[in-house]
């Protein structure tokens, strides 16, 4: 958190992973600072970081999923929707999580720190949080995201974006999945979905949503695992109504050959989910 906060409102050193997929020097420095702490106190654990990949003991039951700067493009533009996201998994299931969201904007930055532990509830800046109780799609606000691959899944979500914009109070696209999911946990939006996220995007926030009383599945309605290729999170009350619209086009993607098998799972890591 300190590394990112020290870099806001300052010139960025920007590079590219792809045509539009940014990475900054802050991404790398943030991950190195996190790795230093994890390796010091948990030297036998396995680590999966967005920038550094897999390191540590692959026979470990514990896996750290680290996104040192979720929403890098927003950070590079000083747009207030980015975060640091860290989770620890036990045999594939998140058991503790933290997401630090950077809020405000140029010259007035602040943070929201979300934490959760399995069975221990979810908290934001020390206050216990809970998902909203809205039970009508027409009165709900949603969030979604779009990846850098403009493929059939991307086009399908464009259609879903249009559909939910038409039937709800609106759909936002803020550009940082961990932040979006934490907003569901905070109760200020009712649902979030996206294709092609990575474990470091999801692992912390899905636990925070669940501990705030929300529900998490794949977009086809199947049981969710952080190594999956789609996620739907909601306040729980609206989950089946969302699936009524989201599951059919997702199943069509699967029938058309879109690969929904698990990915980014470190070789040798034993997961029970």
KOLTORDO-791859 format. One record per atom (N, C-alpha, C): x, y, z; residue number from 1; atom name. Coordinates in steps of 0.02 Angstrom, whole numbers, plus 50000, padded with zeros to 5 digits. Layout:
<pts>
X Y Z NUM CA
...
</pts>
This chain:
<pts>
50041 49940 50000 1 N
50000 50000 50000 1 CA
50043 50063 50000 1 C
50095 50063 50041 2 N
50138 50121 50046 2 CA
50173 50136 49979 2 C
50192 50083 49944 3 N
50226 50092 49880 3 CA
50180 50126 49830 3 C
50117 50104 49826 4 N
50070 50133 49779 4 CA
50052 50204 49799 4 C
50038 50215 49863 5 N
50019 50282 49886 5 CA
50075 50332 49873 5 C
50138 50310 49880 6 N
50194 50354 49868 6 CA
50201 50373 49794 6 C
50169 50334 49750 7 N
50177 50345 49678 7 CA
50119 50384 49646 7 C
50063 50391 49682 8 N
50007 50427 49652 8 CA
50025 50501 49644 8 C
49996 50532 49593 9 N
50009 50602 49577 9 CA
50081 50616 49557 9 C
50116 50563 49535 10 N
50186 50572 49512 10 CA
50192 50543 49442 10 C
50242 50563 49404 11 N
50250 50535 49336 11 CA
50257 50459 49337 11 C
50226 50426 49287 12 N
50228 50353 49282 12 CA
50280 50331 49231 12 C
50312 50274 49246 13 N
50352 50240 49196 13 CA
50310 50183 49170 13 C
50284 50190 49109 14 N
50235 50143 49082 14 CA
50266 50099 49028 14 C
50251 50034 49032 15 N
50270 49986 48980 15 CA
50207 49948 48960 15 C
50214 49903 48913 16 N
50156 49867 48887 16 CA
50169 49792 48887 16 C
50117 49753 48911 17 N
50118 49681 48904 17 CA
50087 49661 48837 17 C
50043 49704 48812 18 N
50009 49695 48748 18 CA
49994 49763 48719 18 C
49952 49765 48668 19 N
49939 49828 48634 19 CA
49910 49881 48681 19 C
49867 49860 48728 20 N
49835 49907 48774 20 CA
49842 49887 48847 20 C
49876 49832 48861 21 N
49883 49805 48929 21 CA
49945 49837 48962 21 C
49933 49886 49006 22 N
49988 49923 49035 22 CA
50020 49888 49094 22 C
50082 49905 49107 23 N
50116 49888 49169 23 CA
50162 49946 49186 23 C
50167 49962 49250 24 N
50209 50018 49271 24 CA
50263 49993 49318 24 C
50312 50035 49331 25 N
50364 50016 49379 25 CA
50335 50007 49449 25 C
50278 50039 49463 26 N
50246 50032 49528 26 CA
50219 49961 49538 26 C
50193 49930 49484 27 N
50170 49860 49489 27 CA
50226 49816 49517 27 C
50284 49822 49486 28 N
50341 49780 49507 28 CA
50365 49795 49577 28 C
50370 49859 49594 29 N
50395 49877 49660 29 CA
50345 49857 49715 29 C
50281 49862 49700 30 N
50230 49841 49748 30 CA
50234 49766 49760 30 C
50241 49727 49706 31 N
50245 49654 49715 31 CA
50308 49635 49754 31 C
50363 49666 49739 32 N
50424 49649 49776 32 CA
50417 49664 49850 32 C
50384 49718 49868 33 N
50374 49735 49939 33 CA
50330 49683 49973 33 C
50278 49659 49938 34 N
50234 49608 49966 34 CA
50271 49542 49973 34 C
50308 49523 49921 35 N
50345 49460 49923 35 CA
50396 49458 49979 35 C
50427 49514 49993 36 N
50476 49517 50047 36 CA
50445 49498 50113 36 C
50385 49522 50126 37 N
50351 49506 50189 37 CA
50327 49433 50190 37 C
50296 49410 50136 38 N
50270 49342 50134 38 CA
50327 49292 50142 38 C
50381 49302 50105 39 N
50437 49255 50109 39 CA
50472 49256 50177 39 C
50470 49312 50210 40 N
50501 49317 50276 40 CA
50463 49276 50328 40 C
50396 49281 50326 41 N
50356 49248 50378 41 CA
50328 49181 50356 41 C
50325 49167 50291 42 N
50297 49104 50267 42 CA
50343 49075 50212 42 C
50404 49059 50229 43 N
50453 49038 50178 43 CA
50436 48974 50142 43 C
50392 48932 50172 44 N
50376 48868 50141 44 CA
50312 48870 50099 44 C
50281 48929 50093 45 N
50219 48934 50056 45 CA
50232 48946 49981 45 C
50183 48927 49941 46 N
50185 48939 49869 46 CA
50154 49008 49854 46 C
50181 49042 49804 47 N
50158 49110 49788 47 CA
50143 49114 49713 47 C
50086 49145 49697 48 N
50069 49161 49627 48 CA
50058 49236 49622 48 C
50105 49271 49592 49 N
50099 49343 49584 49 CA
50088 49362 49511 49 C
50051 49416 49500 50 N
50037 49436 49431 50 CA
50101 49451 49392 50 C
50148 49485 49424 51 N
50208 49505 49388 51 CA
50263 49452 49391 51 C
50271 49419 49448 52 N
50327 49373 49457 52 CA
50312 49301 49444 52 C
50247 49284 49434 53 N
50230 49214 49421 53 CA
50233 49171 49484 53 C
50251 49108 49475 54 N
50250 49059 49529 54 CA
50319 49054 49561 54 C
50319 49053 49628 55 N
50381 49042 49665 55 CA
50364 49007 49730 55 C
50414 48974 49759 56 N
50403 48939 49822 56 CA
50392 48865 49812 56 C
50369 48833 49865 57 N
50362 48760 49868 57 CA
50295 48738 49840 57 C
50295 48704 49782 58 N
50233 48683 49750 58 CA
50199 48626 49787 58 C
50232 48596 49836 59 N
50200 48544 49876 59 CA
50163 48573 49936 59 C
50166 48639 49945 60 N
50133 48672 50001 60 CA
50057 48670 49992 60 C
50021 48664 50048 61 N
49948 48669 50047 61 CA
49926 48741 50039 61 C
49971 48788 50051 62 N
49954 48859 50051 62 CA
49979 48893 49988 62 C
49936 48935 49960 63 N
49952 48973 49900 63 CA
49932 49045 49910 63 C
49979 49091 49901 64 N
49965 49162 49903 64 CA
49950 49186 49832 64 C
49894 49222 49823 65 N
49877 49252 49759 65 CA
49884 49328 49767 65 C
49930 49357 49730 66 N
49948 49428 49740 66 CA
49938 49467 49676 66 C
49898 49519 49680 67 N
49893 49569 49626 67 CA
49919 49634 49655 67 C
49980 49653 49638 68 N
50011 49711 49670 68 CA
49980 49778 49649 68 C
49944 49778 49592 69 N
49910 49839 49570 69 CA
49855 49820 49521 69 C
49796 49807 49547 70 N
49739 49790 49506 70 CA
49708 49855 49479 70 C
49703 49860 49413 71 N
49679 49922 49383 71 CA
49737 49968 49364 71 C
49788 49939 49334 72 N
49848 49977 49317 72 CA
49834 50035 49270 72 C
49790 50024 49221 73 N
49774 50078 49174 73 CA
49743 50137 49211 73 C
49698 50123 49259 74 N
49669 50177 49299 74 CA
49723 50213 49339 74 C
49768 50175 49370 75 N
49823 50205 49407 75 CA
49865 50250 49363 75 C
49879 50227 49302 76 N
49921 50266 49256 76 CA
49888 50332 49237 76 C
49821 50333 49239 77 N
49784 50394 49221 77 CA
49759 50432 49283 77 C
49779 50410 49343 78 N
49754 50439 49405 78 CA
49679 50436 49411 78 C
49650 50384 49381 79 N
49578 50373 49387 79 CA
49565 50331 49450 79 C
49522 50353 49496 80 N
49517 50322 49562 80 CA
49478 50256 49562 80 C
49506 50205 49532 81 N
49480 50137 49538 81 CA
49537 50088 49527 81 C
49578 50078 49579 82 N
49632 50029 49577 82 CA
49646 50006 49648 82 C
49682 49951 49654 83 N
49688 49919 49720 83 CA
49749 49874 49722 83 C
49768 49856 49783 84 N
49815 49802 49797 84 CA
49774 49744 49826 84 C
49782 49684 49799 85 N
49740 49628 49818 85 CA
49784 49568 49837 85 C
49771 49541 49897 86 N
49811 49485 49922 86 CA
49765 49434 49955 86 C
49772 49371 49938 87 N
49735 49317 49971 87 CA
49780 49258 49983 87 C
49764 49219 50034 88 N
49798 49156 50046 88 CA
49747 49100 50042 88 C
49765 49049 50003 89 N
49721 48991 49992 89 CA
49748 48931 50029 89 C
49703 48891 50057 90 N
49720 48826 50085 90 CA
49689 48773 50041 90 C
49732 48735 50006 91 N
49711 48683 49959 91 CA
49658 48710 49911 91 C
49670 48771 49886 92 N
49628 48800 49835 92 CA
49572 48844 49859 92 C
49559 48847 49923 93 N
49503 48886 49950 93 CA
49529 48947 49988 93 C
49508 49008 49970 94 N
49531 49067 50007 94 CA
49512 49064 50081 94 C
49559 49078 50124 95 N
49545 49077 50196 95 CA
49558 49145 50229 95 C
49594 49189 50196 96 N
49605 49256 50221 96 CA
49620 49302 50163 96 C
49597 49364 50168 97 N
49603 49409 50110 97 CA
49605 49482 50132 97 C
49639 49522 50090 98 N
49638 49594 50099 98 CA
49641 49628 50031 98 C
49600 49680 50023 99 N
49602 49722 49964 99 CA
49606 49795 49988 99 C
49656 49830 49965 100 N
49663 49901 49981 100 CA
49643 49941 49919 100 C
49586 49975 49923 101 N
49560 50015 49868 101 CA
49582 50088 49876 101 C
49607 50116 49822 102 N
49629 50186 49822 102 CA
49572 50229 49796 102 C
49549 50275 49837 103 N
49490 50315 49821 103 CA
49508 50390 49823 103 C
49462 50430 49797 104 N
49473 50502 49797 104 CA
49490 50527 49728 104 C
49554 50542 49717 105 N
49577 50568 49653 105 CA
49637 50611 49664 105 C
49662 50642 49611 106 N
49723 50682 49616 106 CA
49720 50733 49674 106 C
49771 50730 49715 107 N
49782 50777 49771 107 CA
49734 50767 49829 107 C
49693 50713 49826 108 N
49650 50698 49884 108 CA
49642 50623 49892 108 C
49696 50585 49882 109 N
49693 50512 49885 109 CA
49682 50488 49957 109 C
49644 50434 49963 110 N
49634 50400 50026 110 CA
49627 50325 50011 110 C
49614 50284 50061 111 N
49607 50212 50050 111 CA
49548 50184 50088 111 C
49521 50130 50059 112 N
49476 50086 50096 112 CA
49511 50018 50101 112 C
49516 49991 50160 113 N
49548 49927 50169 113 CA
49496 49875 50188 113 C
49486 49827 50143 114 N
49439 49772 50155 114 CA
49478 49711 50179 114 C
49452 49678 50229 115 N
49483 49615 50253 115 CA
49428 49564 50265 115 C
49447 49501 50260 116 N
49400 49447 50275 116 CA
49440 49385 50293 116 C
49409 49343 50334 117 N
49436 49277 50349 117 CA
49379 49227 50346 117 C
49394 49166 50328 118 N
49342 49116 50320 118 CA
49304 49106 50386 118 C
49241 49121 50386 119 N
49199 49114 50445 119 CA
49203 49173 50492 119 C
49243 49224 50475 120 N
49254 49279 50521 120 CA
49222 49344 50500 120 C
49185 49345 50444 121 N
49153 49406 50422 121 CA
49199 49448 50378 121 C
49170 49502 50351 122 N
49206 49548 50307 122 CA
49202 49618 50337 122 C
49256 49656 50328 123 N
49261 49722 50360 123 CA
49292 49772 50311 123 C
49272 49835 50317 124 N
49301 49890 50279 124 CA
49321 49945 50328 124 C
49385 49959 50330 125 N
49412 50008 50378 125 CA
49387 49996 50448 125 C
49384 49932 50466 126 N
49365 49912 50534 126 CA
49291 49904 50546 126 C
49249 49921 50497 127 N
49176 49915 50505 127 CA
49151 49854 50468 127 C
49111 49812 50502 128 N
49084 49753 50469 128 CA
49038 49774 50412 128 C
49043 49740 50356 129 N
49003 49757 50297 129 CA
48959 49700 50276 129 C
48907 49717 50238 130 N
48860 49666 50215 130 CA
48833 49688 50147 130 C
48818 49638 50106 131 N
48790 49652 50040 131 CA
48722 49685 50047 131 C
48698 49714 49992 132 N
48633 49747 49994 132 CA
48576 49697 49998 132 C
48516 49722 50012 133 N
48457 49679 50016 133 CA
48408 49691 49958 133 C
48431 49722 49905 134 N
48387 49734 49848 134 CA
48368 49668 49815 134 C
48303 49662 49799 135 N
48279 49600 49771 135 CA
48248 49607 49702 135 C
48256 49665 49670 136 N
48230 49676 49603 136 CA
48285 49699 49557 136 C
48293 49666 49500 137 N
48343 49686 49451 137 CA
48331 49758 49429 137 C
48268 49778 49424 138 N
48251 49845 49400 138 CA
48276 49899 49448 138 C
48288 49882 49511 139 N
48310 49931 49560 139 CA
48384 49922 49579 139 C
48418 49881 49540 140 N
48487 49863 49556 140 CA
48537 49899 49511 140 C
48598 49906 49537 141 N
48655 49934 49499 141 CA
48708 49880 49494 141 C
48736 49871 49435 142 N
48784 49817 49423 142 CA
48851 49844 49397 142 C
48901 49800 49399 143 N
48967 49816 49373 143 CA
48991 49756 49333 143 C
49028 49770 49280 144 N
49059 49716 49242 144 CA
49127 49739 49218 144 C
49162 49695 49183 145 N
49228 49712 49157 145 CA
49240 49677 49091 145 C
49288 49704 49053 146 N
49305 49677 48988 146 CA
49381 49669 48984 146 C
49403 49610 48963 147 N
49474 49596 48958 147 CA
49504 49625 48895 147 C
49568 49609 48884 148 N
49605 49636 48827 148 CA
49597 49595 48764 148 C
49569 49534 48771 149 N
49558 49491 48713 149 CA
49488 49503 48686 149 C
49483 49533 48627 150 N
49418 49549 48598 150 CA
49392 49489 48558 150 C
49375 49437 48595 151 N
49354 49374 48564 151 CA
49279 49364 48573 151 C
49256 49303 48565 152 N
49185 49289 48570 152 CA
49157 49302 48640 152 C
49197 49287 48691 153 N
49174 49300 48760 153 CA
49167 49375 48771 153 C
49213 49414 48744 154 N
49209 49488 48750 154 CA
49146 49513 48716 154 C
49131 49488 48657 155 N
49071 49509 48621 155 CA
49008 49488 48658 155 C
49009 49428 48688 156 N
48952 49405 48727 156 CA
48939 49452 48785 156 C
48992 49475 48818 157 N
48982 49520 48874 157 CA
48960 49590 48853 157 C
48979 49611 48792 158 N
48951 49673 48765 158 CA
48875 49668 48761 158 C
48850 49610 48739 159 N
48778 49600 48735 159 CA
48746 49599 48804 159 C
48780 49567 48852 160 N
48754 49567 48921 160 CA
48753 49638 48950 160 C
48805 49676 48935 161 N
48808 49745 48958 161 CA
48747 49784 48932 161 C
48732 49776 48869 162 N
48674 49810 48839 162 CA
48609 49786 48873 162 C
48603 49720 48882 163 N
48541 49693 48909 163 CA
48528 49718 48980 163 C
48579 49715 49023 164 N
48569 49736 49092 164 CA
48563 49812 49099 164 C
48595 49849 49054 165 N
48586 49922 49053 165 CA
48513 49939 49040 165 C
48480 49898 48999 166 N
48411 49910 48979 166 CA
48362 49893 49035 166 C
48378 49843 49077 167 N
48329 49818 49126 167 CA
48343 49838 49198 167 C
48400 49870 49211 168 N
48419 49888 49279 168 CA
48430 49963 49286 168 C
48453 49984 49344 169 N
48470 50054 49353 169 CA
48535 50074 49317 169 C
48571 50024 49294 170 N
48631 50038 49256 170 CA
48685 49987 49268 170 C
48735 49987 49223 171 N
48794 49944 49228 171 CA
48855 49988 49222 171 C
48901 49983 49270 172 N
48962 50022 49269 172 CA
49020 49978 49246 172 C
49070 50009 49216 173 N
49131 49974 49196 173 CA
49189 50017 49221 173 C
49216 49998 49280 174 N
49266 50040 49313 174 CA
49338 50018 49300 174 C
49349 49954 49284 175 N
49415 49933 49263 175 CA
49460 49903 49316 175 C
49432 49882 49373 176 N
49473 49848 49424 176 CA
49428 49797 49458 176 C
49437 49733 49441 177 N
49390 49681 49463 177 CA
49387 49675 49538 177 C
49444 49679 49572 178 N
49444 49672 49645 178 CA
49403 49727 49677 178 C
49409 49788 49651 179 N
49370 49844 49676 179 CA
49296 49832 49663 179 C
49279 49811 49602 180 N
49209 49799 49584 180 CA
49176 49749 49631 180 C
49211 49694 49645 181 N
49183 49643 49688 181 CA
49176 49668 49760 181 C
49225 49706 49782 182 N
49220 49734 49850 182 CA
49162 49783 49856 182 C
49143 49816 49802 183 N
49085 49860 49803 183 CA
49021 49820 49811 183 C
49019 49758 49785 184 N
48962 49714 49799 184 CA
48961 49698 49874 184 C
49018 49681 49902 185 N
49021 49666 49974 185 CA
49001 49726 50016 185 C
49018 49786 49993 186 N
49003 49847 50030 186 CA
48928 49865 50025 186 C
48893 49835 49977 187 N
48822 49846 49970 187 CA
48803 49906 49927 187 C
48851 49932 49889 188 N
48836 49991 49847 188 CA
48819 49972 49775 188 C
48835 49910 49756 189 N
48810 49881 49693 189 CA
48786 49811 49710 189 C
48745 49783 49665 190 N
48713 49718 49680 190 CA
48746 49659 49646 190 C
48787 49670 49596 191 N
48817 49613 49562 191 CA
48874 49632 49516 191 C
48916 49584 49502 192 N
48974 49592 49457 192 CA
48985 49527 49421 192 C
49004 49531 49357 193 N
49023 49471 49319 193 CA
49078 49489 49270 193 C
49118 49438 49253 194 N
49169 49449 49202 194 CA
49198 49382 49179 194 C
49216 49379 49115 195 N
49253 49322 49088 195 CA
49328 49336 49091 195 C
49367 49281 49092 196 N
49439 49282 49081 196 CA
49479 49318 49135 196 C
49454 49321 49196 197 N
49495 49347 49251 197 CA
49546 49295 49272 197 C
49597 49318 49309 198 N
49649 49275 49334 198 CA
49641 49265 49410 198 C
49672 49214 49439 199 N
49664 49202 49511 199 CA
49681 49263 49554 199 C
49734 49300 49535 200 N
49753 49358 49576 200 CA
49702 49414 49572 200 C
49661 49415 49519 201 N
49607 49464 49514 201 CA
49551 49450 49563 201 C
49539 49385 49576 202 N
49477 49364 49609 202 CA
49485 49338 49680 202 C
49541 49306 49696 203 N
49545 49265 49756 203 CA
49527 49303 49820 203 C
49553 49364 49828 204 N
49539 49402 49889 204 CA
49467 49426 49890 204 C
49444 49455 49835 205 N
49378 49488 49835 205 CA
49321 49438 49841 205 C
49328 49378 49812 206 N
49272 49331 49817 206 CA
49261 49309 49890 206 C
49315 49302 49928 207 N
49307 49286 49999 207 CA
49273 49344 50036 207 C
49293 49405 50019 208 N
49262 49464 50051 208 CA
49188 49466 50036 208 C
49168 49452 49973 209 N
49097 49450 49954 209 CA
49060 49396 49994 209 C
49088 49336 49995 210 N
49054 49281 50031 210 CA
49047 49296 50104 210 C
49099 49324 50135 211 N
49095 49339 50206 211 CA
49049 49398 50221 211 C
49034 49438 50169 212 N
48986 49493 50177 212 CA
48915 49469 50162 212 C
48905 49404 50150 213 N
48839 49377 50140 213 CA
48819 49367 50068 213 C
48866 49379 50021 214 N
48851 49372 49950 214 CA
48861 49302 49925 214 C
48850 49293 49861 215 N
48856 49228 49829 215 CA
48903 49233 49769 215 C
48941 49179 49757 216 N
48989 49177 49703 216 CA
48981 49111 49665 216 C
48974 49114 49599 217 N
48974 49055 49556 217 CA
49011 49072 49492 217 C
49019 49021 49450 218 N
49040 49035 49381 218 CA
48981 49067 49344 218 C
48994 49094 49285 219 N
48941 49127 49247 219 CA
48892 49078 49215 219 C
48909 49013 49215 220 N
48861 48963 49193 220 CA
48823 48933 49251 220 C
48835 48959 49312 221 N
48801 48936 49371 221 CA
48837 48882 49410 221 C
48892 48857 49384 222 N
48929 48804 49418 222 CA
48967 48829 49479 222 C
48987 48782 49522 223 N
49026 48799 49581 223 CA
49090 48835 49561 223 C
49107 48887 49598 224 N
49164 48929 49580 224 CA
49228 48907 49613 224 C
49283 48913 49576 225 N
49351 48904 49601 225 CA
49393 48961 49574 225 C
49442 48985 49612 226 N
49481 49043 49590 226 CA
49522 49030 49527 226 C
49527 48967 49506 227 N
49563 48950 49445 227 CA
49516 48948 49384 227 C
49452 48964 49393 228 N
49404 48962 49339 228 CA
49411 49024 49294 228 C
49375 49022 49236 229 N
49381 49074 49186 229 CA
49322 49123 49185 229 C
49275 49116 49231 230 N
49221 49164 49235 230 CA
49198 49168 49307 230 C
49169 49226 49325 231 N
49144 49234 49393 231 CA
49082 49278 49392 231 C
49034 49260 49433 232 N
48974 49301 49446 232 CA
48968 49307 49521 232 C
48968 49369 49545 233 N
48958 49382 49617 233 CA
48897 49426 49624 233 C
48859 49416 49678 234 N
48798 49455 49688 234 CA
48783 49460 49762 234 C
48729 49496 49776 235 N
48706 49500 49845 235 CA
48670 49436 49866 235 C
48667 49387 49823 236 N
48636 49323 49839 236 CA
48563 49322 49821 236 C
48527 49373 49841 237 N
48455 49377 49829 237 CA
48440 49378 49754 237 C
48482 49413 49716 238 N
48471 49421 49644 238 CA
48508 49370 49602 238 C
48543 49324 49634 239 N
48589 49281 49597 239 CA
48554 49240 49543 239 C
48498 49208 49560 240 N
48464 49166 49511 240 CA
48435 49208 49454 240 C
48411 49268 49470 241 N
48385 49312 49418 241 CA
48441 49334 49370 241 C
48501 49344 49397 242 N
48557 49361 49354 242 CA
48576 49301 49310 242 C
48577 49242 49340 243 N
48594 49182 49302 243 CA
48544 49168 49246 243 C
48480 49186 49257 244 N
48430 49175 49205 244 CA
48451 49209 49140 244 C
48486 49266 49145 245 N
48507 49303 49087 245 CA
48579 49288 49066 245 C
48621 49272 49115 246 N
48693 49264 49102 246 CA
48711 49192 49082 246 C
48678 49143 49113 247 N
48696 49073 49101 247 CA
48685 49050 49029 247 C
48628 49065 48996 248 N
48618 49040 48928 248 CA
48672 49062 48878 248 C
48691 49126 48874 249 N
48744 49144 48827 249 CA
48812 49115 48846 249 C
48822 49104 48912 250 N
48885 49073 48934 250 CA
48887 49000 48913 250 C
48832 48966 48921 251 N
48829 48896 48899 251 CA
48837 48891 48823 251 C
48812 48940 48786 252 N
48823 48941 48714 252 CA
48896 48947 48697 252 C
48933 48989 48735 253 N
49005 48994 48724 253 CA
49039 48926 48734 253 C
49018 48891 48786 254 N
49047 48825 48800 254 CA
49031 48777 48743 254 C
48969 48778 48721 255 N
48949 48733 48666 255 CA
48985 48750 48601 255 C
49003 48813 48593 256 N
49038 48835 48533 256 CA
49114 48823 48537 256 C
49136 48795 48595 257 N
49207 48778 48601 257 CA
49248 48823 48644 257 C
49218 48873 48675 258 N
49256 48917 48720 258 CA
49281 48876 48779 258 C
49345 48881 48794 259 N
49376 48839 48845 259 CA
49364 48868 48915 259 C
49323 48833 48954 260 N
49309 48854 49023 260 CA
49345 48810 49074 260 C
49393 48771 49051 261 N
49433 48731 49098 261 CA
49475 48777 49141 261 C
49496 48752 49198 262 N
49535 48793 49245 262 CA
49602 48811 49214 262 C
49628 48870 49235 263 N
49692 48892 49210 263 CA
49730 48929 49265 263 C
49793 48945 49250 264 N
49837 48979 49298 264 CA
49842 48943 49365 264 C
49832 48878 49364 265 N
49841 48839 49425 265 CA
49912 48812 49424 265 C
49953 48830 49474 266 N
50022 48807 49474 266 CA
50028 48732 49469 266 C
50073 48708 49427 267 N
50084 48637 49419 267 CA
50103 48605 49485 267 C
50068 48553 49504 268 N
50083 48517 49565 268 CA
50045 48541 49625 268 C
50013 48600 49621 269 N
49976 48625 49679 269 CA
49911 48585 49687 269 C
49900 48558 49746 270 N
49842 48516 49760 270 CA
49784 48559 49784 270 C
49730 48557 49745 271 N
49670 48596 49762 271 CA
49612 48549 49773 271 C
49573 48562 49825 272 N
49514 48521 49839 272 CA
49451 48549 49808 272 C
49457 48605 49772 273 N
49399 48636 49740 273 CA
49413 48646 49666 273 C
</pts>
